[in-house]
Amino acid sequence: MKKIFILITVMSFVLTWSGKVLSSEIGYGEIENDIYINRYFNMSLAVPNGWAVQSKAAIKDITDRGGNLIAGDDQNLKAVLKEAEKQTVNLFAFFKYEQGSPVDFNPSIMSVAERVSNQPGIKRGADYLFHAKKILQTGQVKYTFPNEVYTKQISGTSFDVMPAEINIGSSSIYQRFYATRIKDYVLTIILTHSSEPESNELLQVINKLKL
C-alpha cells in the first residue's frame, strides 16, 4: 500500500509544477489562524483540524519526482510537463496525516493555478479539464474516468468537476478535479481518497471554500 500511496501522491501533482515568475503575480497564498488565504483569487479555505500542511519545499520534492514518473521515457510528454512548469503555481497541499504515518492511505486536498491567458479556447474549467484528461491518459499510470464532467456551485462560484479513478491490483484510488476560470487563470483543486468516508470528509472541507 505504501507504493500505491507514493504513486497517487505523485500523480496528484500532475498539474502542479511551480512557476517562479507567476508566483509574484498571484502569490502562493498564506495561512493565517489555520485559514489558507489567497488574495488574488479572493479565496479562503480552513485547514482541517490536525491535518498536515505541506511546505513549498515538500511540494517541490514531490513534483520533481512526479514528472519523471508520469512521463517515463516519453520525451514529448516530458516537454509538455516542462512547458506547464512555466505557467503554473502550487497554492497549497493538505494531507490528513503527516508523511510517513502508519496508515493505509493518506487523503489529500491540494490546489494549483495555471495561467491560460494565451489559450483563448479555455473559457471555463471544463475546457481545461479536457486537456488535463488527455495528459493523464498519456501517462504511464492509466486513469479511468467513470463519469462525465459535471458542474458544482461552491460559494457562488461554478466549478467543473472531473471524477477519476486508478485501479492498482485490488486497490482503487479516486480523485476529483475541480476547475474554474478566474481572470487569467484556471484554479484547480484536487481531492484524493480511497474510501467513501474519506470522500465525505474531503467534500466537507471543500464545501467550506470561500471565493
C-alpha positions as CSV (number, residue, x, y, z in Angstrom):
1,M,0.0,0.0,0.0
2,K,2.9,2.4,0.7
3,K,3.9,2.2,-3.0
4,I,0.4,2.9,-4.1
5,F,0.3,5.9,-1.7
6,I,3.5,7.3,-3.1
7,L,2.3,6.8,-6.7
8,I,-1.0,8.5,-6.1
9,T,0.6,11.3,-4.2
10,V,2.9,12.0,-7.2
11,M,0.1,11.6,-9.7
12,S,-2.0,14.2,-7.7
13,F,0.7,16.7,-8.7
14,V,0.5,16.0,-12.4
15,L,-0.8,19.6,-12.8
16,T,1.2,21.2,-10.0
17,W,4.5,22.5,-11.3
18,S,6.0,25.6,-9.7
19,G,6.1,28.8,-11.8
20,K,8.6,31.2,-10.2
21,V,7.6,34.2,-12.3
22,L,3.8,33.8,-11.8
23,S,4.1,33.4,-8.1
24,S,5.0,37.1,-7.9
25,E,1.8,37.9,-9.8
26,I,-0.8,35.8,-7.8
27,G,1.2,34.8,-4.8
28,Y,1.4,31.4,-3.1
29,G,-1.1,32.5,-0.5
30,E,-0.6,32.2,3.2
31,I,-2.1,30.6,6.3
32,E,-3.5,32.8,9.0
33,N,-5.1,31.4,12.0
34,D,-5.4,28.0,10.3
35,I,-7.1,29.5,7.2
36,Y,-5.4,29.5,3.8
37,I,-5.9,32.8,2.1
38,N,-5.0,33.9,-1.4
39,R,-5.9,37.5,-2.1
40,Y,-5.5,37.3,-5.9
41,F,-8.4,34.9,-6.1
42,N,-10.1,36.3,-3.0
43,M,-10.0,32.7,-1.8
44,S,-10.0,31.3,1.7
45,L,-10.2,27.7,3.0
46,A,-10.0,26.5,6.5
47,V,-7.2,23.9,7.1
48,P,-8.9,20.8,8.5
49,N,-8.1,20.4,12.2
50,G,-5.0,18.4,12.7
51,W,-4.1,18.0,9.0
52,A,-0.5,18.4,7.8
53,V,0.2,21.4,5.7
54,Q,2.9,20.7,3.1
55,S,5.7,23.3,2.7
56,K,6.7,24.6,-0.7
57,A,9.9,22.5,-0.4
58,A,7.8,19.4,0.2
59,I,5.6,20.0,-2.8
60,K,8.6,20.7,-5.0
61,D,10.2,17.4,-3.9
62,I,7.0,15.5,-4.9
63,T,6.7,17.3,-8.3
64,D,10.3,16.8,-9.2
65,R,9.9,13.0,-8.7
66,G,6.4,13.1,-10.2
67,G,7.5,14.5,-13.6
68,N,9.8,11.6,-14.2
69,L,7.3,9.0,-13.0
70,I,4.5,10.3,-15.1
71,A,6.4,10.8,-18.4
72,G,8.8,7.8,-18.1
73,D,10.7,7.7,-21.4
74,D,8.1,9.7,-23.3
75,Q,10.1,12.8,-24.4
76,N,7.0,14.5,-25.8
77,L,5.2,14.2,-22.5
78,K,8.3,15.4,-20.7
79,A,8.3,18.5,-22.9
80,V,4.6,19.2,-22.2
81,L,5.1,19.0,-18.4
82,K,8.2,21.2,-18.6
83,E,6.2,23.8,-20.5
84,A,3.4,23.6,-17.9
85,E,6.1,24.4,-15.3
86,K,6.3,27.9,-16.7
87,Q,2.6,28.6,-16.4
88,T,1.6,27.1,-13.0
89,V,1.8,27.9,-9.3
90,N,1.3,25.5,-6.5
91,L,-1.0,27.1,-4.0
92,F,-1.5,24.6,-1.2
93,A,-1.5,20.9,-0.2
94,F,-3.1,19.5,2.9
95,F,-2.7,15.8,3.9
96,K,-4.8,14.2,6.7
97,Y,-1.7,12.6,8.2
98,E,2.0,13.6,8.3
99,Q,4.1,12.0,5.6
100,G,5.3,8.5,6.7
101,S,2.4,7.9,9.1
102,P,1.5,4.3,9.6
103,V,-1.8,4.5,7.7
104,D,-3.2,2.5,4.7
105,F,-3.9,5.7,2.8
106,N,-3.4,9.5,3.3
107,P,-6.3,11.6,1.9
108,S,-5.3,15.0,0.5
109,I,-6.7,18.2,-0.9
110,M,-4.4,20.4,-3.0
111,S,-4.7,23.3,-5.4
112,V,-2.8,24.8,-8.3
113,A,-3.4,27.8,-10.6
114,E,-2.4,27.8,-14.3
115,R,-2.3,30.9,-16.4
116,V,-4.3,30.4,-19.6
117,S,-4.5,33.9,-21.0
118,N,-2.5,32.7,-24.0
119,Q,-5.1,29.9,-24.6
120,P,-8.4,31.7,-25.6
121,G,-10.2,28.4,-26.1
122,I,-10.1,27.7,-22.4
123,K,-13.1,29.7,-21.3
124,R,-14.1,27.6,-18.3
125,G,-13.0,24.7,-16.1
126,A,-14.4,22.0,-18.4
127,D,-12.2,23.2,-21.3
128,Y,-9.1,23.0,-19.0
129,L,-10.1,19.5,-17.7
130,F,-10.4,18.3,-21.3
131,H,-6.7,18.9,-21.8
132,A,-5.8,17.6,-18.3
133,K,-7.6,14.3,-19.1
134,K,-5.6,13.9,-22.3
135,I,-2.3,14.3,-20.3
136,L,-3.5,11.8,-17.7
137,Q,-4.4,9.3,-20.4
138,T,-1.0,9.6,-22.0
139,G,1.0,9.0,-18.7
140,Q,2.4,5.7,-17.6
141,V,-0.3,5.3,-14.9
142,K,-3.6,4.6,-16.5
143,Y,-6.5,6.6,-15.3
144,T,-10.1,5.8,-16.0
145,F,-12.9,8.3,-16.0
146,P,-16.1,6.7,-14.7
147,N,-18.4,9.7,-15.1
148,E,-18.7,12.8,-17.3
149,V,-17.6,16.2,-16.1
150,Y,-20.3,17.9,-14.1
151,T,-20.8,21.4,-12.6
152,K,-20.9,22.2,-8.9
153,Q,-21.5,25.5,-7.2
154,I,-19.2,26.4,-4.3
155,S,-19.6,29.7,-2.5
156,G,-21.4,31.1,-5.6
157,T,-18.6,30.0,-8.0
158,S,-19.2,27.5,-10.7
159,F,-16.7,24.7,-10.8
160,D,-16.5,21.9,-13.4
161,V,-15.6,18.6,-11.8
162,M,-13.9,15.6,-13.3
163,P,-14.0,12.3,-11.4
164,A,-11.1,10.0,-12.0
165,E,-10.0,6.5,-10.8
166,I,-6.9,4.4,-10.7
167,N,-7.1,0.6,-10.2
168,I,-3.9,-1.0,-8.9
169,G,-4.3,-4.7,-8.1
170,S,-7.2,-5.0,-5.7
171,S,-7.0,-1.3,-4.6
172,S,-8.8,1.7,-6.1
173,I,-7.9,5.3,-5.6
174,Y,-10.3,8.1,-6.5
175,Q,-9.8,11.7,-7.4
176,R,-12.0,14.7,-8.2
177,F,-10.5,17.6,-10.2
178,Y,-12.4,20.9,-9.6
179,A,-11.6,23.6,-12.0
180,T,-12.9,27.1,-12.7
181,R,-11.6,30.1,-14.8
182,I,-10.8,33.2,-12.7
183,K,-9.3,36.2,-14.5
184,D,-6.3,34.9,-16.5
185,Y,-6.0,31.7,-14.6
186,V,-7.7,28.3,-14.1
187,L,-7.9,27.5,-10.4
188,T,-7.9,23.7,-9.8
189,I,-8.5,21.8,-6.6
190,I,-7.8,18.1,-6.4
191,L,-9.3,15.7,-3.9
192,T,-7.7,12.3,-3.5
193,H,-9.2,9.5,-1.4
194,S,-9.6,5.7,-1.2
195,S,-12.9,5.2,0.5
196,E,-16.4,6.8,0.8
197,P,-15.8,8.1,4.4
198,E,-12.6,9.8,3.2
199,S,-14.6,11.2,0.2
200,N,-17.2,12.6,2.5
201,E,-14.6,14.2,4.7
202,L,-12.9,15.9,1.8
203,L,-16.2,17.1,0.5
204,Q,-16.9,18.7,3.9
205,V,-13.6,20.5,3.5
206,I,-14.1,21.9,0.0
207,N,-17.7,22.9,0.7
208,K,-16.2,25.5,3.2
209,L,-14.2,27.1,0.4
210,K,-14.9,30.8,0.0
211,L,-14.4,32.8,-3.2
